[in-house]
């Protein structure tokens, strides 16, 4: 097995030849022993990103939306994060860098995920590690404190989420919450105030087993957030 630094170079070389995503190319490279005659790719530049007009579709968000919330277009973010070394750095480091550039927590994650999709490091619904996740968000006609309380309070939460075995790992009022489920998956909630009587929550359900599981959880959270709307609107 090649060392980690060499492995990344080999994976990128395969991506250029096959058009595969980083995750697929890495899996295929690991699955077979590298040929002794494989050329030295140490001097090869990183693979080019797709055409800029494809960025928004790959990232899953329009140029106008990401510019409004982060101050940069997708082309500008690709340039910025490539210069930072985003192809080589772990997700956490890239997201922290985006946040340090003045982007709020949840949007820093959104920018990072979009960049990783554009650069072929993950597919939609997939983490950079190869694990699957489901995301869903919804805006409510209530203040962020009330929305947070409906998720943090056990009795209120039970009215819209049901009797789900879970453990609250962390909670920062009224910004975020992290929950561990008894099936080994994890749920993160990010709360955003949009005025005195308007707020939103974004859900990320991570550590899922497969793409099918991720799609099922996305549908599940769509239903649960509709139920939450009934609770906070009562």
C-alpha positions in Angstrom: 0.0 0.0 0.0 1.5 3.4 -0.9 2.1 6.0 1.7 -0.7 8.5 2.2 1.0 11.3 0.3 1.9 9.0 -2.6 -1.6 7.5 -2.5 -3.2 10.9 -3.1 -1.0 11.6 -6.1 -1.9 8.2 -7.6 -5.6 8.8 -7.0 -5.5 12.2 -8.7 -3.7 10.6 -11.6 -6.4 8.0 -12.0 -9.1 10.7 -11.8 -7.5 12.5 -14.8 -7.5 9.3 -16.8 -11.0 7.9 -15.8 -13.1 10.9 -14.9 -14.0 9.2 -11.6 -14.7 11.2 -8.4 -11.9 11.3 -5.8 -13.8 8.8 -3.5 -14.3 6.3 -6.3 -10.8 6.6 -7.7 -9.3 6.2 -4.2 -11.4 3.1 -3.5 -10.3 1.5 -6.8 -6.7 2.3 -6.2 -6.7 0.8 -2.7 -8.5 -2.3 -4.0 -5.6 -3.3 -6.2 -1.8 -3.3 -5.6 -0.1 -0.4 -7.5 2.0 -1.5 -10.4 5.8 -1.2 -9.9 6.0 0.5 -13.2 3.6 3.3 -12.2 5.2 6.6 -13.3 6.3 9.1 -10.7 3.5 11.7 -10.5 5.1 13.9 -7.8 5.5 16.8 -10.1 1.9 16.5 -11.5 -0.4 19.5 -10.6 -3.8 18.7 -9.0 -6.6 17.8 -11.4 -8.4 20.8 -12.9 -11.9 21.4 -11.6 -14.9 21.1 -14.1 -16.0 24.2 -16.1 -17.2 27.0 -13.9 -20.7 26.9 -15.4 -21.1 23.4 -13.8 -20.1 24.5 -10.3 -23.6 25.5 -9.0 -25.1 22.2 -10.1 -22.3 20.1 -8.6 -22.4 22.1 -5.3 -26.2 22.0 -5.1 -26.6 25.7 -4.7 -26.9 28.7 -7.0 -24.1 31.2 -7.4 -26.4 34.0 -6.3 -27.3 32.2 -3.0 -23.7 31.4 -2.0 -22.5 34.9 -2.9 -25.3 36.4 -0.8 -24.5 34.3 2.3 -20.7 34.0 2.0 -19.5 37.0 0.0 -18.0 34.9 -2.8 -19.2 33.0 -5.9 -18.4 29.4 -6.4 -15.6 30.3 -8.8 -14.1 32.5 -6.2 -14.4 29.8 -3.5 -12.7 27.2 -5.7 -9.8 29.6 -6.3 -9.6 30.6 -2.6 -9.7 27.0 -1.3 -7.4 25.6 -3.9 -4.9 28.2 -2.8 -5.4 27.2 0.8 -4.7 23.5 -0.1 -8.3 22.3 0.2 -7.6 19.2 -2.0 -5.2 17.9 0.6 -6.6 19.2 3.9 -9.3 17.4 5.9 -12.9 18.7 5.9 -12.6 20.3 9.4 -9.6 22.4 8.4 -11.2 23.7 5.3 -14.5 24.6 7.1 -12.5 26.3 9.8 -10.7 28.4 7.2 -13.9 29.4 5.5 -15.3 30.4 8.9 -12.2 32.4 9.7 -12.9 34.4 6.4 -16.1 35.7 8.0 -18.6 33.1 7.0 -21.1 31.9 9.7 -20.8 28.3 11.0 -23.5 26.6 9.0 -22.7 28.5 5.8 -19.0 27.6 6.3 -20.0 24.0 6.2 -22.2 24.6 3.1 -19.3 26.3 1.3 -16.9 23.5 2.2 -19.3 20.7 1.1 -20.0 22.5 -2.2 -16.3 22.9 -2.8 -15.6 19.2 -2.1 -18.4 18.2 -4.5 -17.0 20.5 -7.2 -13.5 19.1 -6.7 -14.8 15.5 -6.9 -14.0 14.7 -3.3 -17.5 13.5 -2.4 -20.9 12.9 -4.1 -24.1 14.6 -3.1 -25.2 13.0 0.2 -21.8 11.7 0.9 -19.1 12.8 3.4 -15.5 13.3 2.3 -14.6 10.1 4.2 -17.0 8.1 2.0 -19.8 7.9 4.7 -23.3 8.9 3.7 -25.4 11.7 5.2 -28.8 13.4 4.7 -29.5 17.1 5.0 -32.8 19.1 5.3 -33.7 22.6 6.3 -36.9 24.5 7.0 -37.9 28.1 7.9 -40.5 28.7 10.6 -42.6 31.8 11.5 -41.2 31.9 15.1 -38.2 33.4 16.8 -35.0 31.3 17.0 -35.3 30.9 20.8 -38.7 29.2 20.5 -37.5 27.0 17.7 -34.4 26.0 19.7 -36.6 25.2 22.8 -38.9 22.9 20.7 -35.8 20.8 19.9 -34.0 21.0 23.2 -36.9 20.4 25.6 -37.6 16.6 25.8 -41.4 16.9 26.1 -41.7 19.3 23.2 -39.3 17.3 21.1 -41.3 14.2 21.6 -44.4 15.9 20.2 -42.8 16.2 16.7 -39.8 13.7 16.7 -41.5 10.9 18.6 -39.9 8.4 21.0 -36.5 8.2 19.3 -33.7 6.8 21.5 -31.1 9.6 21.4 -28.5 11.4 23.6 -27.9 15.1 23.5 -24.1 15.5 23.1 -23.8 19.2 23.0 -26.2 22.2 22.8 -25.3 25.8 22.3 -28.4 28.0 22.8 -29.8 29.1 20.4 -27.2 28.2 17.7 -26.6 24.4 17.5 -27.3 21.0 18.9 -25.7 17.6 18.4 -27.5 14.3 19.1 -26.3 10.7 19.0 -28.8 8.1 18.0 -28.7 4.5 19.3 -28.1 3.1 15.8 -24.7 4.8 15.7 -25.7 7.7 13.5 -25.4 11.4 14.5 -27.7 14.4 14.0 -26.6 18.0 14.0 -29.0 20.9 14.1 -28.0 24.4 13.2 -30.4 27.3 14.1 -30.4 30.7 12.3 -32.4 33.8 13.3 -34.1 35.6 10.4 -35.8 38.3 12.4 -37.8 38.5 15.7 -40.5 36.2 14.4 -38.7 34.1 11.8 -36.0 31.4 12.0 -34.6 28.3 10.4 -33.1 25.0 11.3 -30.8 22.9 9.2 -30.5 19.2 9.9 -27.5 17.0 9.1 -27.9 13.3 9.8 -24.5 11.7 9.4 -22.7 8.3 9.7 -25.4 6.6 7.6 -24.8 3.2 6.0 -25.6 3.8 2.4 -27.0 6.1 -0.3 -30.4 4.4 0.1 -30.3 5.0 3.8 -29.4 8.7 3.2 -32.4 9.1 0.8 -34.7 7.5 3.3 -33.5 9.8 6.2 -34.0 12.9 4.0 -37.6 12.0 3.4 -37.9 11.2 7.2 -36.6 14.7 8.1 -38.9 16.4 5.7 -41.8 14.8 7.5 -40.4 15.5 11.0 -39.8 19.2 10.2 -43.4 19.5 9.0 -44.5 18.1 12.3 -42.2 20.6 14.1 -43.9 23.4 12.3 -47.2 22.2 13.8 -45.7 22.2 17.3 -44.1 25.7 17.2 -47.1 27.1 15.4 -49.6 25.8 18.0 
